[in-house]
Amino acid sequence: MISSFTLYHQLGINYNFIMRTLSILIISILISACSYWPFGGEEPVVVDNKLPYWLNLQARTTDELNMIVIHATELTDLDEAREYGERVLYDESGTGASGHYYIDRDGTIEQYVPDNRIANHVSGWNAKTIGIELINKGRYPNWYHSDHQVMQEAYSEAQINALILLVNKLKARYPTINYTQGHEELDTRMVFSDNNPEVKVPRKMDPGPYFPWDLFIEAVDLKKETPPKE
């Protein structure tokens, strides 16, 4: 009986090359069939959709990035979030308020501000942080009504999966990122309610009680702590 090696040799086929090719093919099939890949996970697809004024935002080095800040847009959809992000709120710089990344309910990721620019997303903590906004109604449209201080919407599985992929990619790119917090933990200011001038409500409540912190922290291995403020 002729062995496979002898037959390949007689036919002029490199046996070792065939085995290597088959091995690579099998591994590729196994990877594509799994939702988890231990060497960094799937590659997130990020749509480059810079805000019109992004060049007016202050440039920064990415060597000192230290925290991911999770937000909820508290708006109806991505189109409305885009509209709010494009609004010029600061005449001197010609810029507005937005996160770096926006993740829609279906897991679509758009980048509004490059990582090496300071986005206006969390007062007092912008310089060394990356802001990620999750499309979510939150308290919309009664943000500051004292009778409507309950977040309305849970986050979708596709949205959280996309967030985990994105954050793990950012961690690999910027090893100095060791912390994560919600917007509500960094901006704890209270404001007078719209309906009662004697009652104050939180200025920010996002990402709120529906955000799965335990799952997220386990998946990205970041400390849910606030780094020292310089």
C-alpha positions as CSV (number, residue, x, y, z in Angstrom):
1,M,0.0,0.0,0.0
2,I,1.3,3.4,-0.9
3,S,1.4,5.9,1.9
4,S,-0.1,9.4,1.6
5,F,3.4,10.9,1.8
6,T,4.7,8.6,-1.0
7,L,1.7,9.4,-3.2
8,Y,2.0,13.1,-2.7
9,H,5.8,12.8,-3.5
10,Q,5.2,10.9,-6.7
11,L,2.6,13.5,-7.8
12,G,5.0,16.3,-7.1
13,I,3.0,17.7,-4.2
14,N,4.7,19.1,-1.1
15,Y,3.2,17.1,1.8
16,N,4.2,19.5,4.5
17,F,2.7,22.4,2.6
18,I,-0.6,20.5,2.3
19,M,-0.7,19.7,6.0
20,R,0.1,23.3,7.0
21,T,-2.7,24.6,4.7
22,L,-5.2,22.2,6.1
23,S,-4.3,23.1,9.7
24,I,-4.7,26.8,9.0
25,L,-8.0,26.2,7.3
26,I,-9.3,24.1,10.2
27,I,-8.2,26.8,12.8
28,S,-9.9,29.5,10.7
29,I,-13.2,27.6,10.6
30,L,-13.1,27.0,14.4
31,I,-12.4,30.7,15.1
32,S,-15.2,31.9,12.9
33,A,-17.6,29.5,14.6
34,C,-16.8,30.9,18.1
35,S,-18.1,34.1,19.5
36,Y,-15.0,34.3,21.8
37,W,-11.4,34.3,20.7
38,P,-8.9,34.4,23.6
39,F,-6.4,36.7,21.8
40,G,-8.5,39.9,21.9
41,G,-11.9,38.9,20.6
42,E,-13.5,39.8,17.3
43,E,-12.4,43.0,15.5
44,P,-15.0,45.7,16.1
45,V,-16.2,47.5,12.9
46,V,-16.0,51.2,13.5
47,V,-17.6,53.7,11.1
48,D,-15.5,56.9,10.8
49,N,-18.1,59.7,11.1
50,K,-16.1,62.7,12.5
51,L,-18.0,65.7,13.7
52,P,-17.7,68.8,11.5
53,Y,-15.8,70.7,14.1
54,W,-13.4,67.9,15.1
55,L,-10.3,69.8,14.0
56,N,-11.2,72.6,16.5
57,L,-11.0,70.1,19.4
58,Q,-7.8,70.3,21.4
59,A,-5.2,67.7,20.3
60,R,-3.7,65.4,22.9
61,T,-1.2,62.6,23.3
62,T,-2.8,59.2,23.8
63,D,0.1,58.0,26.0
64,E,-1.7,59.2,29.1
65,L,-5.2,57.9,28.5
66,N,-6.4,56.3,31.7
67,M,-10.2,55.8,31.7
68,I,-13.2,54.8,29.7
69,V,-16.4,56.7,30.5
70,I,-19.7,55.0,29.7
71,H,-22.6,57.3,28.8
72,A,-26.2,57.0,27.7
73,T,-27.4,59.5,25.1
74,E,-30.8,59.9,26.7
75,L,-32.1,60.6,23.2
76,T,-34.3,58.6,20.9
77,D,-31.9,57.4,18.2
78,L,-28.5,57.8,16.6
79,D,-29.8,60.5,14.2
80,E,-30.9,62.6,17.1
81,A,-27.6,62.0,18.9
82,R,-25.7,63.2,15.8
83,E,-27.8,66.3,15.7
84,Y,-27.0,67.1,19.3
85,G,-23.3,66.3,18.8
86,E,-23.1,68.7,15.8
87,R,-24.5,71.7,17.8
88,V,-21.9,74.3,18.5
89,L,-22.2,75.2,22.2
90,Y,-18.9,76.9,22.8
91,D,-18.5,79.9,20.6
92,E,-14.9,80.5,21.4
93,S,-13.7,77.2,20.1
94,G,-16.6,76.5,17.7
95,T,-17.2,73.1,19.3
96,G,-20.0,71.2,21.1
97,A,-20.5,68.2,23.4
98,S,-20.1,64.6,22.3
99,G,-18.4,61.3,23.1
100,H,-15.7,59.8,21.0
101,Y,-17.7,56.7,20.0
102,Y,-21.5,56.0,19.7
103,I,-23.0,52.5,19.8
104,D,-26.5,52.0,18.4
105,R,-28.9,49.4,19.6
106,D,-28.0,47.0,16.8
107,G,-24.3,47.2,17.7
108,T,-23.3,49.7,15.0
109,I,-20.3,51.7,16.2
110,E,-19.5,55.2,14.9
111,Q,-16.6,57.4,15.8
112,Y,-17.3,61.1,16.1
113,V,-14.0,62.3,17.6
114,P,-10.5,60.8,17.1
115,D,-8.9,59.3,20.1
116,N,-6.1,61.9,20.0
117,R,-8.6,64.8,20.4
118,I,-10.2,65.9,23.6
119,A,-14.0,65.5,23.4
120,N,-16.4,67.4,25.6
121,H,-18.2,64.5,27.2
122,V,-17.7,64.7,31.0
123,S,-17.0,67.9,32.9
124,G,-13.6,67.9,34.6
125,W,-12.4,64.6,33.2
126,N,-12.0,65.1,29.5
127,A,-8.3,65.3,29.1
128,K,-7.3,61.7,29.7
129,T,-10.6,59.8,29.0
130,I,-12.4,58.3,26.1
131,G,-16.2,58.7,26.1
132,I,-18.5,56.0,24.7
133,E,-22.1,56.9,24.2
134,L,-24.8,54.2,24.1
135,I,-28.0,55.1,22.3
136,N,-30.6,54.9,25.0
137,K,-33.7,56.9,25.8
138,G,-32.8,57.3,29.5
139,R,-35.2,59.9,31.0
140,Y,-36.1,61.4,27.5
141,P,-37.7,63.9,27.1
142,N,-38.3,64.7,30.8
143,W,-34.7,64.8,31.9
144,Y,-35.2,67.2,34.8
145,H,-38.8,66.6,35.7
146,S,-38.9,65.5,39.3
147,D,-41.6,62.9,38.6
148,H,-39.6,61.2,35.8
149,Q,-36.3,60.4,37.3
150,V,-36.3,56.7,36.1
151,M,-34.3,55.4,33.2
152,Q,-36.7,53.9,30.7
153,E,-34.8,51.5,28.5
154,A,-32.5,48.4,28.9
155,Y,-29.4,48.0,26.8
156,S,-29.5,45.5,24.0
157,E,-27.2,42.5,23.9
158,A,-25.8,43.6,20.6
159,Q,-25.0,47.0,22.0
160,I,-23.2,45.5,25.1
161,N,-21.3,43.0,22.9
162,A,-20.1,45.8,20.6
163,L,-19.1,47.9,23.6
164,I,-17.0,45.0,25.0
165,L,-15.3,44.5,21.7
166,L,-14.5,48.2,21.3
167,V,-13.2,48.6,24.9
168,N,-10.9,45.6,24.6
169,K,-9.6,46.9,21.3
170,L,-8.9,50.3,23.0
171,K,-7.2,48.6,25.9
172,A,-4.9,46.7,23.6
173,R,-4.1,50.0,21.7
174,Y,-3.6,52.1,24.9
175,P,-2.2,50.0,27.7
176,T,-2.4,53.0,30.1
177,I,-6.2,52.6,30.3
178,N,-6.9,50.9,33.6
179,Y,-10.2,52.5,34.8
180,T,-13.8,52.8,33.8
181,Q,-16.7,54.8,35.3
182,G,-20.2,55.8,34.4
183,H,-21.0,59.4,33.6
184,E,-23.2,59.6,36.8
185,E,-20.2,58.8,39.0
186,L,-18.1,61.6,37.6
187,D,-20.7,64.4,37.3
188,T,-22.7,64.3,40.5
189,R,-24.1,67.8,40.3
190,M,-27.7,68.4,41.1
191,V,-30.0,70.9,39.2
192,F,-33.3,72.4,40.0
193,S,-36.2,70.4,38.4
194,D,-38.2,71.8,35.6
195,N,-41.5,71.5,37.4
196,N,-40.6,72.5,40.9
197,P,-37.9,75.2,41.7
198,E,-37.6,73.8,45.3
199,V,-36.6,70.3,44.2
200,K,-33.3,69.2,42.7
201,V,-32.6,66.3,40.5
202,P,-29.4,64.7,39.2
203,R,-27.9,66.4,36.2
204,K,-26.6,63.1,34.9
205,M,-28.0,59.6,35.6
206,D,-26.3,57.6,32.8
207,P,-25.6,54.9,32.1
208,G,-28.0,54.1,34.9
209,P,-29.3,51.0,36.7
210,Y,-29.9,49.0,33.5
211,F,-26.2,49.0,32.5
212,P,-24.7,45.5,33.3
213,W,-21.6,46.6,35.2
214,D,-20.7,43.2,36.5
215,L,-20.7,41.6,33.1
216,F,-18.9,44.5,31.5
217,I,-16.1,44.7,34.1
218,E,-15.5,40.9,33.9
219,A,-15.3,41.1,30.1
220,V,-12.9,44.1,29.9
221,D,-10.9,43.7,33.1
222,L,-10.9,47.3,34.1
223,K,-11.2,48.8,37.6
224,K,-14.5,50.5,38.3
225,E,-12.7,53.3,40.1
226,T,-11.9,56.9,39.5
227,P,-8.2,57.7,38.8
228,P,-6.5,60.5,40.7
229,K,-7.5,63.9,39.3
230,E,-4.6,66.2,38.4
